[in-house]
Amino acid sequence: MIKFLIMSLIFSAISLGGETPNPNSKAVNIVVPSGITIEISGEAEIEFINVEGNGGAQYEEDFLKKIETRSPYTQIDKTVLNLKLLYTEHLSYNFNLRFDDEGAYADKHFLKYEKSNFRIELGKNRPRVALKRKTEGYPLIGTSYWKGRQYQFDVEQKILNSSIGASIALKRPLGYDDAAEDKSFRMLVYDDTEKLDGQTIEYGLRVSRKMKPFKVESWYYTGKLIDDEDWKKRLHYDFDYYAELEADTVLSKDANINHYWLGGRAELSLLGILYRFEYIYSKDGYLPRDGYYGEISSYFKLPMLPNRFFILGRYGSLRIDSNRKAFPLSWSEDNNLALLKDPQTWDRTMTTLALAYDITTYAKLKFEYYVLDEDTGDTKIIAELQNRRYQPSVNDNQFLLQLELNF
């Protein structure tokens, strides 16, 4: 079906293409017999990735938790075909077809109505508080909270320099994703919505205000944990200390299935430099998490090159039970709640250094380096008892070189 759709679109573009594409636009417009205009655009990302350290058998580590591979490698991260069906000036349907190692699938697809200062969206997309990235790497809390897609009905109204929005969505399940490119030590996230038994609803409310050169926004989302995908399979099975507050034998009707996450973001744009800070707090059942990041970014040009550069520096953190009130009995003598065997319990920090250059309007070269620090919770006493090496952290800094091609 997907191959047939692609071939049909290519044939339509060849046989029905009308006006010459606008050179300032990244989309090709075609008009099908029904009179509907379709904008076609896309993106491909080719990457070179290297995790710090040497690969190969002679350098294999005898740590309990190991990096998947330290040898450099290349990959096609994704290829995306974007279709935008323009029914009227204000009504459109957006369809995002993605190709990666998992196959071909509909990544984002939603109906959008936008007129003046009013906007409605219905379909699968990220939460509206998600940012459009200029770097390949997400902030830690971006990956954890607003990277995942959800099926939602979202409405937004702008009033002068302010806006208010609300949403009703199928709650995203608790799942796991990578902090950066290496897939060795995954962390707990709000994953993409999928077909699940016990699905629940999440309600969201957000507000924002622009006061040049400032912009501030805040949000609150709440609902119930999915039964039993969230509270049983994730919280009870994957967090040993969760039983401190709720027995693993608890019945569904007695389990704590409360869920909410809230946050705020502030931006200052001054003298061509963007300063941004964001904080998010969440609680799923009895499990509290929070995190933050701060970043500085700017564009600049060099005399000998025709196009501009983009530069960014970011530092962020993601923590579990940071105030030590949720699971007081499980905190170790070394002031740690994490367990070495379970990467989802680790506290993390991540520093991102990024430089990108616009080769052309449609091609970009990105250089990014991620400095990661994970608190594994390991102690010398436990390591000696298990007759293994002490591993309080893992060495997994990562370098990324990416060629991003738009069409």
Sine and cosine of phi, psi and omega as CSV:
sin_phi,cos_phi,sin_psi,cos_psi,sin_omega,cos_omega
0.00,0.00,-0.68,0.73,-0.01,-1.00
-0.92,0.40,-0.68,0.73,0.02,-1.00
-0.89,0.46,-0.64,0.77,0.02,-1.00
-0.89,0.45,-0.65,0.76,0.01,-1.00
-0.89,0.46,-0.70,0.71,-0.01,-1.00
-0.90,0.45,-0.73,0.69,0.00,-1.00
-0.89,0.46,-0.61,0.80,0.02,-1.00
-0.90,0.43,-0.66,0.75,0.00,-1.00
-0.92,0.39,-0.66,0.75,0.02,-1.00
-0.89,0.45,-0.70,0.71,0.01,-1.00
-0.89,0.46,-0.66,0.75,0.00,-1.00
-0.89,0.45,-0.65,0.76,-0.02,-1.00
-0.90,0.43,-0.58,0.82,-0.02,-1.00
-0.97,0.24,-0.71,0.71,-0.14,-0.99
-1.00,0.03,-0.40,0.91,-0.11,-0.99
-0.90,-0.44,-0.03,1.00,-0.01,-1.00
-0.84,0.54,0.70,-0.71,-0.08,-1.00
-0.93,-0.36,-0.99,-0.12,-0.12,-0.99
-0.93,0.35,0.45,-0.89,0.07,-1.00
-0.91,0.41,0.75,-0.66,-0.03,-1.00
-0.85,0.53,0.56,-0.83,0.07,-1.00
-0.94,0.35,0.86,-0.51,-0.04,-1.00
-0.90,0.44,-0.32,0.95,0.01,-1.00
-1.00,0.03,-0.03,1.00,-0.02,-1.00
-0.96,-0.29,0.54,-0.84,0.04,-1.00
-1.00,-0.07,0.15,0.99,-0.02,-1.00
-0.86,-0.52,0.55,-0.84,0.11,-0.99
-0.99,-0.15,0.75,-0.66,-0.01,-1.00
-0.98,-0.19,0.75,-0.66,0.14,-0.99
-0.77,-0.63,0.42,-0.91,0.01,-1.00
-0.87,-0.49,0.86,-0.51,0.00,-1.00
-1.00,0.04,0.25,-0.97,-0.07,-1.00
-0.81,0.59,-0.46,0.89,0.00,-1.00
-0.95,0.32,-0.19,0.98,-0.02,-1.00
1.00,-0.08,-0.06,1.00,0.01,-1.00
-0.98,0.19,0.74,-0.68,0.06,-1.00
-1.00,0.04,0.71,-0.70,0.03,-1.00
-0.88,-0.48,0.83,-0.56,0.11,-0.99
-1.00,-0.06,0.79,-0.62,0.00,-1.00
-0.89,-0.46,0.79,-0.61,0.08,-1.00
-0.54,-0.84,0.09,-1.00,-0.02,-1.00
-0.19,-0.98,-0.02,-1.00,-0.07,-1.00
-0.40,-0.92,0.60,-0.80,0.11,-0.99
-0.72,-0.70,0.60,-0.80,-0.02,-1.00
-0.79,-0.62,0.87,-0.48,0.05,-1.00
-0.94,-0.35,0.78,-0.63,-0.17,-0.99
-0.80,-0.60,0.53,-0.85,0.23,-0.97
-0.90,-0.44,0.79,-0.61,-0.11,-0.99
-0.78,-0.63,0.66,-0.75,0.04,-1.00
-0.60,-0.80,0.85,-0.53,0.07,-1.00
-1.00,-0.05,0.64,-0.77,-0.08,-1.00
-0.82,0.57,0.52,-0.85,0.01,-1.00
0.98,-0.18,0.12,-0.99,-0.03,-1.00
-0.99,-0.15,0.62,-0.78,0.06,-1.00
-0.99,-0.11,0.05,-1.00,0.02,-1.00
0.98,-0.18,0.33,-0.94,-0.09,-1.00
-0.88,0.47,-0.59,0.81,-0.07,-1.00
-0.93,0.37,-0.32,0.95,0.01,-1.00
-0.95,-0.31,0.20,0.98,-0.05,-1.00
-0.88,0.47,0.73,-0.68,-0.06,-1.00
-1.00,0.07,0.46,-0.89,0.04,-1.00
-0.98,-0.22,0.42,0.91,0.08,-1.00
-0.96,0.27,0.35,-0.94,0.05,-1.00
-0.93,0.37,-0.70,0.71,0.01,-1.00
-0.97,-0.25,0.85,-0.52,-0.13,-0.99
-0.87,-0.49,0.45,-0.89,0.10,-1.00
-0.95,0.33,0.63,-0.78,-0.01,-1.00
-0.85,0.52,-0.77,0.64,0.11,-0.99
-0.42,-0.91,0.71,-0.71,0.05,-1.00
-0.98,-0.19,-0.05,1.00,0.02,-1.00
-0.99,0.16,0.64,-0.77,0.01,-1.00
-0.90,0.44,0.51,-0.86,0.00,-1.00
-0.46,-0.89,0.28,-0.96,0.06,-1.00
-0.87,-0.49,0.39,-0.92,0.02,-1.00
-0.35,-0.94,0.43,-0.91,0.23,-0.97
-1.00,0.01,0.96,-0.26,-0.10,-1.00
-0.90,0.44,-0.70,0.71,0.03,-1.00
-0.22,-0.98,0.39,-0.92,0.22,-0.98
-0.76,-0.64,0.78,-0.63,-0.13,-0.99
-0.82,-0.57,0.71,-0.71,0.12,-0.99
-0.92,-0.40,0.87,-0.49,-0.02,-1.00
-0.97,-0.26,0.78,-0.63,0.05,-1.00
-0.86,-0.52,0.72,-0.69,0.04,-1.00
-0.78,-0.62,0.92,-0.38,0.00,-1.00
-1.00,-0.04,0.89,-0.46,-0.05,-1.00
-0.99,-0.15,0.98,-0.19,-0.01,-1.00
-0.98,0.19,-0.69,0.72,0.08,-1.00
-0.62,-0.78,-0.04,-1.00,0.04,-1.00
-0.87,0.48,-0.47,0.89,-0.12,-0.99
-0.92,-0.39,-0.23,0.97,-0.10,-0.99
-0.90,-0.45,0.79,-0.61,0.01,-1.00
-0.58,-0.81,0.40,-0.92,0.10,-1.00
-0.87,-0.49,0.83,-0.56,-0.06,-1.00
-0.96,-0.28,0.78,-0.62,-0.05,-1.00
-0.76,-0.65,0.80,-0.60,-0.07,-1.00
-0.87,-0.49,0.93,-0.36,-0.01,-1.00
-0.98,-0.22,0.84,-0.54,-0.13,-0.99
-0.90,-0.44,0.67,-0.74,0.06,-1.00
-0.88,-0.48,0.81,-0.58,0.09,-1.00
-0.46,-0.89,-0.28,-0.96,-0.05,-1.00
-0.89,0.45,-0.35,0.94,-0.01,-1.00
-1.00,0.06,-0.10,1.00,0.00,-1.00
0.90,-0.43,-0.39,-0.92,0.04,-1.00
-0.93,-0.37,0.72,-0.70,-0.04,-1.00
-0.38,-0.93,0.35,-0.94,0.05,-1.00
-0.98,0.20,0.93,-0.37,-0.08,-1.00
-0.99,0.13,-0.83,0.56,0.04,-1.00
-0.74,-0.67,0.66,-0.75,0.05,-1.00
-0.39,-0.92,0.81,-0.59,-0.07,-1.00
-0.38,-0.93,0.49,-0.87,0.10,-1.00
-1.00,-0.05,0.73,-0.68,-0.05,-1.00
-0.77,-0.64,0.74,-0.67,0.13,-0.99
-0.88,-0.47,0.82,-0.57,-0.04,-1.00
-0.64,-0.77,0.84,-0.54,0.01,-1.00
-0.56,-0.83,0.80,-0.61,-0.03,-1.00
0.81,0.58,-0.89,-0.45,-0.05,-1.00
-0.96,-0.29,0.30,0.95,-0.05,-1.00
-0.88,-0.47,0.66,-0.75,-0.07,-1.00
-0.61,-0.79,0.71,-0.70,0.09,-1.00
-0.79,-0.61,0.66,-0.75,0.04,-1.00
-0.71,-0.71,0.70,-0.71,0.01,-1.00
-0.69,-0.72,0.88,-0.48,0.02,-1.00
0.53,-0.85,-0.40,-0.92,-0.06,-1.00
-0.98,-0.22,0.87,-0.49,-0.01,-1.00
-0.32,-0.95,0.13,-0.99,0.12,-0.99
-0.94,0.35,0.36,-0.93,0.14,-0.99
-0.83,0.56,0.52,-0.85,-0.08,-1.00
-0.90,0.44,-0.30,0.95,0.02,-1.00
-0.98,0.19,-0.13,0.99,0.01,-1.00
-0.92,0.39,0.57,-0.83,0.02,-1.00
-1.00,-0.08,0.50,-0.86,0.16,-0.99
-0.99,0.10,0.90,-0.44,-0.14,-0.99
-0.96,0.27,0.51,-0.86,0.19,-0.98
-0.94,-0.33,-0.11,0.99,0.09,-1.00
-0.89,-0.45,0.37,-0.93,0.06,-1.00
-0.94,0.34,-0.65,0.76,-0.01,-1.00
-0.98,0.18,0.67,-0.75,0.09,-1.00
-1.00,0.07,0.39,-0.92,0.29,-0.96
-0.88,0.47,0.44,-0.90,0.00,-1.00
-0.83,0.56,-0.70,0.71,-0.03,-1.00
-0.96,0.27,-0.36,0.93,0.11,-0.99
-0.92,0.40,-0.73,0.68,0.06,-1.00
-0.88,0.48,-0.67,0.74,-0.10,-0.99
-0.95,0.30,-0.57,0.82,-0.18,-0.98
-0.90,-0.43,-0.68,0.73,-0.12,-0.99
-0.84,-0.54,0.20,0.98,0.08,-1.00
-0.97,0.23,-0.61,0.79,-0.09,-1.00
-0.92,0.40,0.55,-0.83,0.02,-1.00
-1.00,0.05,0.48,-0.88,0.03,-1.00
-0.61,-0.79,0.45,-0.89,0.13,-0.99
-1.00,0.09,0.85,-0.53,-0.17,-0.99
-0.55,-0.83,0.40,-0.91,0.24,-0.97
-0.91,-0.42,0.87,-0.48,-0.11,-0.99
-0.79,-0.62,0.68,-0.74,0.02,-1.00
-0.76,-0.66,0.61,-0.79,-0.05,-1.00
-0.59,-0.81,0.66,-0.75,0.03,-1.00
-0.78,-0.62,0.79,-0.61,0.07,-1.00
-0.99,-0.13,0.69,-0.72,0.02,-1.00
-0.75,-0.66,0.97,-0.26,-0.06,-1.00
0.83,0.55,-0.88,-0.47,-0.02,-1.00
-0.99,-0.10,0.20,0.98,-0.03,-1.00
-0.86,-0.51,0.29,-0.96,0.11,-0.99
-0.55,-0.84,0.49,-0.87,0.07,-1.00
-0.72,-0.70,0.66,-0.75,-0.04,-1.00
-0.64,-0.77,0.38,-0.92,0.03,-1.00
-0.58,-0.82,0.45,-0.89,-0.02,-1.00
-0.55,-0.83,0.47,-0.88,0.18,-0.98
-0.81,-0.58,0.81,-0.59,-0.11,-0.99
-0.62,-0.78,0.41,-0.91,0.22,-0.98
-0.95,0.31,0.84,-0.54,-0.09,-1.00
-0.86,0.50,0.69,-0.72,0.08,-1.00
-0.97,0.26,0.69,-0.72,-0.02,-1.00
-0.96,0.28,0.43,-0.90,0.16,-0.99
-0.93,0.38,0.76,-0.65,-0.01,-1.00
-0.52,-0.85,-0.36,-0.93,-0.06,-1.00
-0.72,-0.70,0.57,-0.82,0.03,-1.00
-0.51,-0.86,0.17,-0.99,-0.08,-1.00
-1.00,-0.01,0.59,-0.81,0.05,-1.00
-0.93,0.38,-0.61,0.80,0.03,-1.00
-0.64,-0.77,-0.76,-0.65,-0.07,-1.00
-1.00,0.04,-0.59,0.81,0.01,-1.00
-0.93,0.37,0.63,-0.77,-0.10,-0.99
-0.94,-0.33,0.40,0.92,-0.09,-1.00
-0.98,0.19,-0.61,0.79,-0.16,-0.99
-0.78,-0.63,1.00,0.05,-0.11,-0.99
-0.98,0.18,0.41,-0.91,-0.04,-1.00
-0.84,-0.55,0.33,-0.94,-0.05,-1.00
-0.95,0.32,0.74,-0.67,-0.04,-1.00
-0.62,-0.78,0.23,-0.97,0.26,-0.97
-1.00,0.06,0.96,-0.29,-0.17,-0.98
-0.99,0.13,-0.02,-1.00,0.06,-1.00
-0.93,0.37,0.61,-0.79,0.07,-1.00
-0.90,0.43,0.66,-0.75,0.05,-1.00
-0.59,-0.81,0.13,-0.99,-0.01,-1.00
-0.95,0.31,0.91,-0.42,-0.06,-1.00
-0.67,-0.74,0.61,-0.79,0.13,-0.99
-0.97,0.25,0.72,-0.69,-0.03,-1.00
1.00,0.00,0.25,0.97,-0.03,-1.00
-0.81,0.58,0.60,-0.80,0.01,-1.00
-0.83,-0.56,0.09,-1.00,-0.05,-1.00
-0.94,-0.33,0.61,-0.79,0.08,-1.00
-0.86,-0.51,0.69,-0.72,-0.01,-1.00
-0.93,-0.37,0.64,-0.76,-0.04,-1.00
-0.72,-0.70,0.50,-0.86,0.05,-1.00
-0.63,-0.77,0.67,-0.74,-0.03,-1.00
-0.56,-0.83,0.43,-0.90,0.06,-1.00
-0.62,-0.78,0.49,-0.87,0.06,-1.00
-0.52,-0.85,0.37,-0.93,0.01,-1.00
-0.50,-0.87,0.70,-0.71,0.06,-1.00
-0.96,-0.28,0.78,-0.62,0.07,-1.00
-0.67,-0.74,0.99,0.12,-0.13,-0.99
-0.71,0.70,0.77,-0.64,0.15,0.99
-1.00,-0.05,0.33,0.95,-0.07,-1.00
-0.98,-0.22,0.43,-0.90,0.20,-0.98
-0.59,-0.81,0.75,-0.66,0.03,-1.00
-0.76,-0.65,0.54,-0.84,0.06,-1.00
-0.48,-0.88,0.43,-0.90,0.02,-1.00
-0.55,-0.83,0.33,-0.95,-0.05,-1.00
-0.42,-0.91,0.33,-0.95,0.04,-1.00
-0.54,-0.84,0.80,-0.60,0.04,-1.00
-0.82,-0.57,0.64,-0.77,-0.02,-1.00
-0.53,-0.85,0.43,-0.90,0.02,-1.00
-0.02,-1.00,-0.47,-0.88,0.02,-1.00
-0.82,-0.58,0.53,-0.85,0.05,-1.00
-0.91,0.42,0.52,-0.85,0.00,-1.00
-0.96,0.28,0.71,-0.71,-0.04,-1.00
-0.99,-0.17,0.89,-0.45,-0.06,1.00
-0.92,-0.39,0.41,0.91,-0.03,-1.00
-0.85,0.53,-0.63,0.78,-0.05,-1.00
-1.00,0.04,-0.91,0.41,-0.20,-0.98
-0.95,0.31,-0.50,0.87,-0.02,-1.00
-1.00,-0.03,-0.83,0.55,-0.12,-0.99
-0.95,0.32,-0.48,0.88,-0.03,-1.00
-0.98,-0.20,-0.86,0.50,-0.12,-0.99
-0.93,0.36,-0.71,0.70,-0.04,-1.00
-0.99,0.17,-0.67,0.74,-0.07,-1.00
-0.97,0.23,-0.55,0.84,-0.17,-0.98
-0.97,-0.25,-0.13,0.99,0.03,-1.00
-0.81,-0.59,0.98,-0.18,-0.10,-0.99
-0.84,0.54,-0.62,0.78,-0.09,-1.00
-0.98,0.21,-0.09,1.00,0.00,-1.00
-0.88,0.47,-0.48,0.88,0.00,-1.00
-0.92,0.39,-0.21,0.98,0.07,-1.00
-0.87,0.49,-0.54,0.84,-0.03,-1.00
-0.95,-0.31,-0.35,0.94,0.00,-1.00
-0.53,-0.85,0.87,-0.50,-0.07,-1.00
-0.87,0.49,0.58,-0.82,0.01,-1.00
-0.90,0.43,-0.29,0.96,-0.01,-1.00
-1.00,-0.02,0.10,1.00,-0.05,-1.00
-0.87,0.49,0.58,-0.81,0.05,-1.00
-0.99,0.11,0.39,-0.92,-0.04,-1.00
-0.82,0.57,-0.66,0.75,-0.07,-1.00
-0.93,0.36,-0.30,0.95,-0.03,-1.00
-0.96,-0.29,-0.11,0.99,-0.07,-1.00
-0.96,0.28,0.50,-0.86,0.09,-1.00
-0.99,0.16,0.94,-0.33,-0.05,-1.00
-0.91,-0.40,0.35,0.94,0.05,-1.00
-0.94,0.35,0.55,-0.84,-0.05,-1.00
-0.48,-0.88,0.73,-0.68,0.15,-0.99
-0.35,-0.94,0.40,-0.92,0.15,-0.99
-0.54,-0.84,0.61,-0.79,-0.06,-1.00
-0.62,-0.79,0.38,-0.92,-0.03,-1.00
-0.20,-0.98,0.04,-1.00,0.02,-1.00
-0.47,-0.88,0.44,-0.90,-0.03,-1.00
-0.65,-0.76,0.67,-0.74,0.03,-1.00
-0.77,-0.63,0.67,-0.74,0.00,-1.00
-0.75,-0.66,0.57,-0.82,0.08,-1.00
-0.72,-0.69,0.86,-0.51,0.03,-1.00
-0.94,-0.34,0.92,-0.40,-0.14,-0.99
-0.58,-0.81,0.82,-0.57,0.06,-1.00
0.83,0.56,0.64,0.77,0.04,-1.00
0.98,0.19,0.13,0.99,0.00,-1.00
-0.89,-0.46,0.73,-0.68,0.04,-1.00
-0.97,-0.24,0.83,-0.55,0.09,-1.00
-0.95,-0.31,0.76,-0.66,-0.03,-1.00
-0.68,-0.73,0.65,-0.76,0.09,-1.00
-0.69,-0.72,0.65,-0.76,0.00,-1.00
-0.63,-0.78,0.61,-0.79,0.04,-1.00
-0.71,-0.71,0.65,-0.76,0.04,-1.00
-0.69,-0.73,0.66,-0.75,0.10,-0.99
-0.80,-0.60,0.63,-0.78,0.02,-1.00
-0.63,-0.77,0.35,-0.94,0.12,-0.99
-0.57,-0.82,0.87,-0.49,0.03,-1.00
-0.91,-0.42,0.94,-0.33,-0.15,-0.99
0.89,0.46,-0.88,-0.48,0.04,-1.00
-0.99,-0.17,0.01,1.00,-0.11,-0.99
-1.00,-0.04,0.94,-0.35,0.06,-1.00
-1.00,-0.09,0.64,-0.76,0.10,-1.00
-0.69,-0.72,0.43,-0.90,0.11,-0.99
-0.41,-0.91,0.27,-0.96,0.00,-1.00
-0.17,-0.98,0.15,-0.99,-0.04,-1.00
-0.40,-0.92,0.23,-0.97,0.22,-0.98
-0.43,-0.90,0.42,-0.91,0.14,-0.99
-0.76,-0.65,0.63,-0.78,-0.03,-1.00
-0.57,-0.82,0.43,-0.90,0.07,-1.00
-0.77,-0.64,0.73,-0.68,-0.01,-1.00
-0.58,-0.82,0.37,-0.93,-0.01,-1.00
-0.26,-0.97,0.34,-0.94,0.15,-0.99
-0.97,-0.26,0.52,-0.85,0.07,-1.00
-0.42,-0.91,0.29,-0.96,0.03,-1.00
-0.80,-0.59,0.47,-0.88,0.10,-0.99
-0.93,-0.36,0.60,-0.80,-0.10,-1.00
-0.83,0.55,-0.58,0.81,-0.11,-0.99
-1.00,0.09,-0.08,1.00,-0.03,-1.00
-0.87,-0.49,0.59,-0.80,-0.11,-0.99
-0.97,0.23,-0.46,0.89,-0.11,-0.99
-0.91,-0.41,0.09,-1.00,-0.15,-0.99
-1.00,-0.06,0.34,-0.94,0.12,-0.99
-0.96,-0.27,0.39,-0.92,0.16,-0.99
-0.82,-0.57,0.72,-0.69,-0.01,-1.00
-0.76,-0.65,0.62,-0.79,-0.04,-1.00
-0.54,-0.84,0.60,-0.80,0.17,-0.99
-0.78,-0.63,0.75,-0.67,-0.07,-1.00
-0.62,-0.78,0.63,-0.78,0.13,-0.99
-0.76,-0.65,0.75,-0.66,-0.03,-1.00
-0.59,-0.80,0.24,-0.97,-0.05,-1.00
-0.61,-0.80,0.50,-0.87,0.10,-0.99
-0.67,-0.75,0.82,-0.57,-0.14,-0.99
-0.74,-0.67,0.41,-0.91,0.08,-1.00
-0.89,-0.46,0.79,-0.62,0.02,-1.00
0.76,0.65,0.82,0.58,-0.12,-0.99
-0.92,0.40,-0.44,0.90,0.02,-1.00
-1.00,-0.03,0.02,1.00,0.12,-0.99
0.89,0.45,0.49,0.87,-0.02,-1.00
-0.97,-0.25,-0.39,0.92,-0.10,-1.00
-0.97,0.25,-0.70,0.72,-0.06,-1.00
-0.79,-0.62,0.91,0.41,-0.11,-0.99
-0.90,0.45,-0.51,0.86,-0.04,-1.00
-0.97,0.23,-0.37,0.93,-0.08,-1.00
-1.00,-0.03,-0.20,0.98,0.05,-1.00
-0.93,0.38,0.77,-0.64,-0.06,-1.00
-0.98,0.20,0.14,-0.99,0.04,-1.00
-0.90,0.45,-0.39,0.92,0.03,-1.00
-1.00,0.02,0.34,0.94,0.03,-1.00
0.83,0.56,0.78,0.63,-0.03,-1.00
-0.64,-0.77,0.68,-0.73,0.05,-1.00
-0.98,-0.21,-0.28,0.96,-0.09,-1.00
-0.95,0.31,0.40,-0.92,0.07,-1.00
-0.84,-0.55,0.77,-0.64,-0.08,-1.00
-0.83,0.56,-0.64,0.77,-0.07,-1.00
-0.95,0.32,-0.26,0.97,-0.10,-1.00
-0.84,-0.54,1.00,-0.04,-0.03,-1.00
-0.84,0.54,-0.43,0.90,0.00,-1.00
-0.93,0.37,-0.21,0.98,0.02,-1.00
-1.00,-0.08,-0.07,1.00,-0.11,-0.99
-0.98,0.20,0.60,-0.80,0.25,-0.97
-0.99,0.16,0.54,-0.84,-0.11,-0.99
-0.66,-0.75,0.48,-0.88,0.23,-0.97
-0.75,-0.66,0.41,-0.91,-0.03,-1.00
-0.51,-0.86,0.81,-0.59,0.10,-0.99
-0.95,-0.30,0.78,-0.63,-0.01,-1.00
-0.89,-0.45,0.80,-0.60,0.10,-0.99
-0.88,-0.47,0.86,-0.51,-0.13,-0.99
-0.73,-0.68,0.62,-0.78,0.09,-1.00
-0.65,-0.76,0.77,-0.64,0.00,-1.00
-0.73,-0.68,0.52,-0.86,0.02,-1.00
-0.75,-0.66,0.75,-0.66,0.04,-1.00
-0.99,0.15,0.99,-0.16,0.03,-1.00
-0.89,0.46,-0.74,0.67,0.14,-0.99
-0.62,-0.79,-0.09,-1.00,0.07,-1.00
-0.89,0.46,-0.44,0.90,-0.12,-0.99
-0.93,-0.38,0.06,1.00,-0.02,-1.00
-0.67,-0.74,0.68,-0.73,-0.05,-1.00
-0.66,-0.75,0.65,-0.76,0.05,-1.00
-0.94,-0.35,0.80,-0.61,-0.07,-1.00
-0.87,-0.49,0.69,-0.73,0.14,-0.99
-0.86,-0.51,0.84,-0.54,-0.01,-1.00
-0.67,-0.74,0.62,-0.78,0.04,-1.00
-0.77,-0.64,0.77,-0.63,-0.04,-1.00
-0.92,-0.38,0.85,-0.53,0.08,-1.00
-0.98,-0.22,0.95,-0.32,-0.08,-1.00
-0.95,-0.32,0.60,-0.80,0.06,-1.00
-0.69,-0.72,0.89,-0.46,0.00,-1.00
-0.92,-0.39,0.73,-0.68,0.07,-1.00
-1.00,-0.07,0.97,-0.22,-0.15,-0.99
-0.99,0.17,-0.26,0.97,-0.03,-1.00
0.99,0.14,0.04,1.00,-0.02,-1.00
-0.94,0.35,0.52,-0.86,0.05,-1.00
-0.79,-0.61,0.40,-0.92,0.00,-1.00
-0.91,0.42,-0.57,0.82,-0.01,-1.00
-0.90,0.43,-0.73,0.68,0.00,-1.00
-0.91,0.43,-0.65,0.76,0.00,-1.00
-0.88,0.47,-0.66,0.75,0.02,-1.00
-0.92,0.39,-0.65,0.76,0.01,-1.00
-0.90,0.43,-0.55,0.83,0.00,-1.00
-1.00,-0.05,0.06,1.00,0.06,-1.00
0.82,0.57,0.81,0.59,0.00,-1.00
-0.57,-0.82,0.10,-1.00,0.00,-1.00
-0.97,0.26,0.59,-0.81,0.05,-1.00
-0.94,0.34,0.76,-0.65,-0.10,-1.00
-0.70,-0.72,0.97,0.24,-0.03,-1.00
-0.96,0.29,-0.27,0.96,0.02,-1.00
-0.43,-0.90,0.09,-1.00,0.04,-1.00
-0.82,-0.57,0.57,-0.82,0.00,-1.00
-1.00,-0.06,0.99,-0.15,-0.08,-1.00
-0.64,-0.77,0.59,0.80,0.15,-0.99
-0.87,0.49,0.53,-0.85,-0.15,-0.99
-0.69,-0.73,0.61,-0.79,0.07,-1.00
-0.92,-0.39,0.69,-0.73,0.01,-1.00
-0.79,-0.61,0.76,-0.65,0.18,-0.98
-0.86,-0.52,0.85,-0.52,-0.10,-0.99
-0.74,-0.67,0.68,-0.74,0.16,-0.99
-0.96,-0.27,0.91,-0.42,0.00,-1.00
-0.97,-0.23,0.86,-0.52,-0.05,-1.00
-0.90,-0.43,0.82,-0.57,0.05,-1.00
-0.95,-0.32,0.54,-0.84,0.03,-1.00
-0.53,-0.85,0.00,0.00,0.00,0.00
